[in-house]
């Protein structure tokens, strides 16, 4: 018999609304699943079961609040929460208690979402990893920076989780943990109350078990209706796009993309304009420069409490000239205009979410090579599970659409999802 924690978000929401299950019953099942997996996966930074149950009981006692009513939801620990500590993955902020909820958490609660707790993030959502392991093999990384959020969904602890992406922090861990990861178009979801790294790049997104579940959650966070957009449609116009970082692919990733192409009827490849070759470095330049100002207070006053990898990034960022930074932004703007021409021929592009399976070891979070340019271009991206590598670990397929084409991109992703599964 299926347990409540196994329900996808859309199905669980329907059952809570109909009275088939209660929010408290769903939360108890969720907490039982967390108790089964947390010792190995270590996805949570803050978890208070009694508080979570009290939240669920309060939802049962009141009227139906909205589309997320009763759904257990995990929140990455760079999102401010008024009733839970927010440490941003850093000892500098140990025990920090914000006075308010960030915009996304406030919207989640207003729609009836039950925040279970805060999930592990890498230090300030950069590369220095936390304690989380891959839910499919604890010797491998779950990816980052949204490590705990992806692993919590991938291990069945929660149906939905919030994350962010500056380089590859939603799409890459979604791939490694075998879940759907949706990074919307830049600016679609409000980031007020989220610890910033790069104001030009940071994007809020979600993890889920299906495209429909992601569309449900994102509809609330973006304050727009995306749910119908996740219904499968007729075959979209698709091209495979390997991009300028393809030399960094692993053999297992190469094989996975070839298998995806076969399942999609071998749609053929499309080449990006030559100017796109400079985008990976442009993204790294912008991230480093903006991060060096975002964390100037921490670096200048508590530098000894920063990891060596972040300290180096901030030093390097301070050394980037204004001209070099501006040139990177000008290139990005130029390529955004060129990308519109690319999409005049196709509806979506298909590429890998990561170079291959999750690397072994927990001292790094993997390579964001296949995410950098799409984050810089600000376009919607969705990582879809369904394929595996030779070690039995997931490999995600990334669906990329034009800027602000999120409904169409979600529809295409749902169509592809049905083939990959």
C-alpha positions as CSV (number, residue, x, y, z in Angstrom):
1,X,0.0,0.0,0.0
2,X,1.3,3.4,-0.9
3,X,2.4,5.6,2.0
4,X,1.5,9.3,2.2
5,X,5.1,10.4,1.8
6,X,5.3,8.7,-1.6
7,X,2.6,10.9,-3.0
8,X,3.6,13.6,-5.5
9,X,2.7,17.1,-4.7
10,X,-0.3,17.5,-7.0
11,X,-1.8,14.2,-5.8
12,X,-1.2,14.9,-2.2
13,X,-2.7,18.4,-2.5
14,X,-5.9,16.8,-4.1
15,X,-6.2,14.3,-1.3
16,X,-5.7,16.8,1.5
17,X,-8.3,19.1,-0.1
18,X,-10.8,16.2,-0.5
19,X,-10.3,15.1,3.1
20,X,-8.9,11.7,2.0
21,X,-5.8,12.5,4.1
22,X,-5.1,15.2,6.6
23,X,-2.2,17.6,6.7
24,X,-1.1,16.1,10.0
25,X,-1.3,12.6,8.6
26,X,0.8,13.6,5.6
27,X,3.3,15.4,7.9
28,X,3.6,12.3,10.2
29,X,4.4,10.1,7.2
30,X,6.9,12.7,6.0
31,X,8.6,12.7,9.4
32,X,8.7,8.9,9.4
33,X,10.5,9.0,6.0
34,X,12.9,11.6,7.3
35,X,13.7,9.4,10.3
36,X,14.4,6.5,7.9
37,X,16.8,8.4,5.6
38,X,18.3,11.4,7.4
39,X,21.1,9.6,9.2
40,X,22.6,8.7,5.8
41,X,21.5,11.6,3.6
42,X,22.0,14.4,6.1
43,X,19.9,16.8,4.2
44,X,18.7,19.0,7.0
45,X,20.3,22.0,8.8
46,X,17.3,22.7,11.0
47,X,14.4,20.2,11.7
48,X,11.9,20.5,14.5
49,X,9.3,17.6,14.2
50,X,7.0,19.0,16.9
51,X,6.9,22.4,15.2
52,X,6.2,20.7,11.8
53,X,3.3,18.8,13.3
54,X,1.9,21.9,15.0
55,X,2.0,23.6,11.6
56,X,0.1,20.7,10.0
57,X,-2.5,20.6,12.8
58,X,-3.1,24.3,12.5
59,X,-3.7,23.8,8.7
60,X,-6.2,21.1,9.5
61,X,-8.0,23.3,12.0
62,X,-8.4,26.2,9.6
63,X,-9.9,26.6,6.2
64,X,-8.3,25.5,2.9
65,X,-5.6,28.2,2.3
66,X,-4.5,27.5,-1.3
67,X,-2.8,25.2,-3.8
68,X,-0.1,24.0,-1.4
69,X,-2.4,23.3,1.5
70,X,-0.8,20.8,3.8
71,X,2.2,20.0,1.5
72,X,5.5,19.4,3.4
73,X,8.1,21.7,1.9
74,X,11.9,22.1,2.5
75,X,13.6,25.4,2.3
76,X,17.3,26.0,1.4
77,X,19.1,27.6,4.3
78,X,19.8,30.9,2.6
79,X,16.1,31.9,2.6
80,X,15.2,33.9,5.7
81,X,12.5,32.4,8.0
82,X,11.0,34.1,11.0
83,X,10.4,30.9,13.0
84,X,13.6,29.0,12.2
85,X,17.3,29.8,12.2
86,X,19.0,30.8,8.9
87,X,22.8,30.3,8.9
88,X,23.5,30.6,5.1
89,X,25.8,27.6,5.4
90,X,28.4,29.6,7.4
91,X,29.6,29.6,11.0
92,X,29.5,33.4,10.9
93,X,25.7,33.2,11.1
94,X,25.3,30.2,13.5
95,X,22.1,30.7,15.4
96,X,21.0,33.7,13.3
97,X,17.3,34.3,13.6
98,X,15.8,36.6,11.0
99,X,12.8,38.8,12.1
100,X,10.8,38.0,9.0
101,X,10.1,35.4,6.2
102,X,11.6,36.0,2.8
103,X,9.1,36.6,0.0
104,X,9.1,33.0,-1.3
105,X,8.5,31.5,2.2
106,X,5.7,34.0,2.9
107,X,4.0,33.1,-0.4
108,X,4.5,29.4,0.4
109,X,2.8,29.7,3.8
110,X,0.0,31.9,2.4
111,X,-0.9,29.1,0.0
112,X,-1.0,26.5,2.8
113,X,2.5,25.1,2.4
114,X,3.9,23.5,5.6
115,X,7.6,24.3,5.9
116,X,9.2,21.3,7.5
117,X,12.7,22.8,8.0
118,X,15.8,24.2,6.5
119,X,18.0,22.2,4.2
120,X,21.8,22.2,3.9
121,X,23.4,24.7,1.6
122,X,27.0,25.0,0.6
123,X,28.7,28.0,2.3
124,X,26.9,31.1,1.1
125,X,25.6,29.0,-1.8
126,X,29.1,28.7,-3.3
127,X,31.3,25.6,-3.7
128,X,32.4,24.7,-0.2
129,X,30.2,21.7,0.6
130,X,28.1,20.9,3.6
131,X,27.3,17.5,5.2
132,X,24.8,16.2,2.7
133,X,25.3,13.0,0.7
134,X,23.8,11.7,-2.5
135,X,20.6,9.8,-1.7
136,X,21.4,7.1,-4.3
137,X,25.0,6.5,-3.0
138,X,26.3,8.2,0.1
139,X,29.9,8.1,-1.2
140,X,29.0,10.5,-4.0
141,X,28.2,14.2,-3.9
142,X,24.5,15.4,-4.1
143,X,25.7,18.4,-6.0
144,X,25.4,22.0,-4.9
145,X,24.8,24.6,-3.8
146,X,21.2,23.4,-3.1
147,X,22.5,20.1,-1.8
148,X,20.0,19.4,1.0
149,X,17.0,20.5,-1.0
150,X,17.8,18.2,-3.9
151,X,18.7,15.3,-1.6
152,X,15.6,15.7,0.5
153,X,13.4,15.4,-2.6
154,X,15.6,12.6,-4.1
155,X,15.3,10.5,-1.0
156,X,11.6,10.9,-0.7
157,X,11.7,13.0,2.5
158,X,9.5,15.8,0.9
159,X,7.7,16.3,-2.3
160,X,8.8,19.9,-2.8
161,X,11.9,22.0,-2.0
162,X,13.1,25.5,-2.7
163,X,16.6,26.2,-4.1
164,X,18.6,28.9,-5.9
165,X,21.0,28.9,-8.9
166,X,23.9,31.3,-9.6
167,X,25.9,28.9,-11.8
168,X,24.4,25.4,-11.6
169,X,22.9,25.1,-8.2
170,X,19.5,23.7,-9.1
171,X,20.0,21.9,-12.4
172,X,23.2,20.0,-11.4
173,X,22.0,18.7,-8.0
174,X,18.7,17.8,-9.6
175,X,20.6,15.7,-12.1
176,X,22.8,14.0,-9.4
177,X,19.9,13.3,-7.1
178,X,17.5,12.1,-9.8
179,X,14.7,14.7,-9.4
180,X,13.1,17.4,-11.5
181,X,14.9,20.7,-11.0
182,X,13.3,23.9,-12.5
183,X,15.2,27.1,-12.8
184,X,12.8,29.7,-14.1
185,X,13.6,32.7,-16.3
186,X,15.7,35.2,-14.4
187,X,13.6,37.5,-12.2
188,X,10.4,35.4,-12.4
189,X,10.5,34.6,-8.7
190,X,11.1,37.3,-6.1
191,X,14.4,37.0,-4.2
192,X,13.7,39.5,-1.4
193,X,15.0,38.0,1.9
194,X,17.4,35.6,0.2
195,X,21.1,36.0,1.0
196,X,22.5,37.3,-2.4
197,X,25.6,36.1,-4.1
198,X,25.3,37.7,-7.6
199,X,22.5,40.1,-8.3
200,X,22.8,39.6,-12.1
201,X,22.6,35.8,-11.8
202,X,20.8,34.6,-8.7
203,X,17.6,32.8,-9.6
204,X,15.1,31.0,-7.3
205,X,13.8,27.6,-8.4
206,X,12.3,24.4,-7.2
207,X,12.8,20.7,-6.8
208,X,10.1,18.1,-7.3
209,X,9.2,14.6,-8.4
210,X,7.5,15.7,-11.7
211,X,7.2,18.6,-14.0
212,X,3.5,19.0,-13.0
213,X,4.6,19.2,-9.3
214,X,7.3,21.8,-10.2
215,X,4.7,23.9,-12.1
216,X,2.3,23.8,-9.1
217,X,4.9,25.1,-6.7
218,X,6.4,27.7,-9.1
219,X,2.9,29.0,-9.8
220,X,2.7,30.0,-6.1
221,X,6.2,31.4,-5.9
222,X,6.0,33.4,-9.2
223,X,2.4,34.5,-8.5
224,X,1.2,33.4,-11.9
225,X,-0.6,30.3,-13.1
226,X,1.8,27.7,-14.6
227,X,-0.1,24.6,-13.6
228,X,-1.9,24.0,-16.9
229,X,1.4,24.7,-18.7
230,X,2.7,21.3,-17.4
231,X,0.2,19.3,-19.4
232,X,1.9,17.2,-22.2
233,X,1.4,18.6,-25.7
234,X,2.2,17.6,-29.2
235,X,5.9,17.1,-30.0
236,X,7.8,20.4,-29.8
237,X,10.5,21.4,-32.2
238,X,13.7,20.1,-30.6
239,X,17.4,20.3,-31.3
240,X,20.3,18.8,-29.3
241,X,22.7,21.6,-28.2
242,X,26.1,20.5,-26.9
243,X,27.4,24.1,-26.5
244,X,30.9,25.5,-25.9
245,X,31.6,23.4,-22.8
246,X,31.0,20.0,-24.4
247,X,34.7,19.0,-24.2
248,X,34.1,18.7,-20.4
249,X,31.5,15.9,-20.9
250,X,32.2,12.5,-19.3
251,X,31.6,9.3,-21.3
252,X,28.6,8.4,-19.3
253,X,27.0,11.8,-20.0
254,X,27.8,11.5,-23.7
255,X,26.0,8.1,-23.7
256,X,23.0,9.5,-21.8
257,X,22.5,12.4,-24.2
258,X,22.7,9.9,-27.1
259,X,20.1,7.8,-25.5
260,X,17.8,10.8,-24.9
261,X,18.2,11.8,-28.6
262,X,17.2,8.3,-29.6
263,X,14.1,8.4,-27.4
264,X,13.2,11.8,-28.9
265,X,13.5,10.4,-32.5
266,X,17.1,11.7,-33.2
267,X,16.1,15.4,-33.7
268,X,19.6,16.5,-34.8
269,X,22.0,19.0,-33.4
270,X,22.1,22.8,-33.5
271,X,25.3,24.9,-33.1
272,X,25.4,28.1,-31.1
273,X,26.9,31.2,-32.6
274,X,30.7,31.5,-32.1
275,X,30.3,34.5,-29.7
276,X,28.8,32.0,-27.2
277,X,32.3,30.5,-26.6
278,X,33.1,33.4,-24.3
279,X,30.0,33.0,-22.1
280,X,31.3,30.4,-19.6
281,X,34.2,32.8,-18.6
282,X,31.8,35.8,-18.7
283,X,29.5,34.0,-16.2
284,X,32.4,33.2,-13.9
285,X,33.7,36.9,-14.1
286,X,30.3,38.3,-13.2
287,X,29.7,35.9,-10.4
288,X,33.2,36.6,-8.9
289,X,32.9,40.3,-9.2
290,X,29.4,40.6,-7.8
291,X,30.2,38.1,-5.0
292,X,33.2,40.1,-3.9
293,X,30.9,43.0,-3.1
294,X,28.0,41.0,-1.8
295,X,30.3,39.4,0.9
296,X,32.6,42.3,1.5
297,X,31.4,42.7,5.1
298,X,32.0,39.0,5.9
299,X,35.4,39.0,4.1
300,X,36.7,42.2,5.7
301,X,35.5,41.5,9.2
302,X,35.3,37.7,9.6
303,X,37.6,36.5,6.9
304,X,39.1,33.7,9.1
305,X,35.7,32.1,9.2
306,X,35.4,31.7,5.5
307,X,36.6,28.6,3.6
308,X,39.7,28.9,1.5
309,X,37.8,28.3,-1.7
310,X,35.4,31.2,-1.0
311,X,38.2,33.5,0.3
312,X,40.0,32.9,-3.0
313,X,36.9,33.7,-5.0
314,X,36.4,36.9,-3.2
315,X,40.0,38.0,-3.6
316,X,39.9,37.2,-7.3
317,X,36.6,39.1,-7.6
318,X,38.1,42.2,-6.0
319,X,40.9,42.1,-8.6
320,X,38.5,42.1,-11.6
321,X,38.5,45.6,-13.2
322,X,35.3,47.4,-13.9
323,X,36.1,47.3,-17.6
324,X,36.5,43.5,-17.6
325,X,33.2,43.1,-15.7
326,X,31.4,45.4,-18.0
327,X,32.7,43.6,-21.1
328,X,31.3,40.3,-19.7
329,X,27.9,41.9,-19.2
330,X,28.0,43.4,-22.7
331,X,28.8,40.0,-24.2
332,X,25.9,38.4,-22.2
333,X,23.5,41.0,-23.6
334,X,24.8,40.5,-27.1
335,X,24.3,36.7,-26.9
336,X,20.8,37.1,-25.4
337,X,19.9,38.9,-28.6
338,X,21.5,36.2,-30.7
339,X,19.8,33.4,-28.8
340,X,16.4,34.8,-29.9
341,X,17.5,34.0,-33.5
342,X,18.5,30.5,-32.5
343,X,15.0,29.9,-31.0
344,X,13.4,31.1,-34.2
345,X,14.2,27.7,-35.6
346,X,13.2,25.5,-32.6
347,X,11.0,25.6,-29.5
348,X,13.5,24.1,-27.1
349,X,17.1,22.9,-26.8
350,X,18.1,19.7,-25.2
351,X,21.5,19.2,-23.5
352,X,23.0,17.6,-20.4
353,X,22.3,18.9,-16.9
354,X,25.8,17.8,-15.7
355,X,28.8,16.2,-17.4
356,X,27.8,12.8,-16.1
357,X,27.0,10.9,-12.9
358,X,27.6,12.5,-9.5
359,X,31.4,12.3,-8.8
360,X,32.6,10.2,-5.9
361,X,33.6,12.1,-2.8
362,X,32.0,14.7,-0.6
363,X,34.7,17.4,-0.7
364,X,33.4,19.0,-3.9
365,X,29.9,19.4,-5.5
366,X,30.7,18.7,-9.2
367,X,31.2,20.7,-12.3
368,X,28.6,23.4,-13.4
369,X,30.0,23.5,-16.9
370,X,26.7,22.7,-18.6
371,X,24.7,25.3,-16.5
372,X,26.8,28.5,-16.6
373,X,25.8,29.9,-20.0
374,X,22.1,29.2,-19.5
375,X,22.1,30.9,-16.1
376,X,23.9,33.9,-17.6
377,X,21.4,34.1,-20.5
378,X,18.5,34.0,-17.9
379,X,16.5,31.4,-19.7
380,X,14.2,28.7,-18.2
381,X,15.9,25.4,-17.6
382,X,14.4,22.1,-16.4
383,X,16.4,19.0,-15.5
384,X,14.5,15.8,-16.1
385,X,15.4,12.4,-14.5
386,X,15.0,9.0,-16.1
387,X,18.4,8.0,-17.3
388,X,21.3,6.4,-15.4
389,X,25.0,5.9,-15.9
390,X,27.1,2.7,-15.5
391,X,27.3,3.1,-11.7
392,X,23.5,3.2,-11.5
393,X,23.4,6.9,-10.6
394,X,21.0,9.4,-12.2
395,X,21.9,11.6,-15.2
396,X,19.6,14.4,-15.9
397,X,18.6,15.8,-19.3
398,X,18.3,19.6,-19.4
399,X,15.5,21.3,-21.3
400,X,16.2,24.9,-22.2
401,X,13.7,27.4,-23.6
402,X,13.7,31.1,-24.6
403,X,13.6,33.8,-22.0
404,X,10.1,34.2,-20.4
405,X,8.8,31.2,-22.3
406,X,8.3,29.2,-19.1
407,X,4.8,27.9,-19.9
408,X,5.9,26.6,-23.2
409,X,9.2,25.2,-21.8
410,X,7.2,23.4,-19.0
411,X,4.8,21.9,-21.6
412,X,7.8,20.6,-23.6
413,X,9.5,19.2,-20.6
414,X,6.3,17.4,-19.6
415,X,6.2,15.8,-23.1
416,X,9.8,14.7,-22.8
417,X,9.4,13.5,-19.3
418,X,6.8,11.0,-20.5
419,X,9.3,9.6,-22.9
420,X,12.2,9.4,-20.4
421,X,10.2,7.7,-17.7
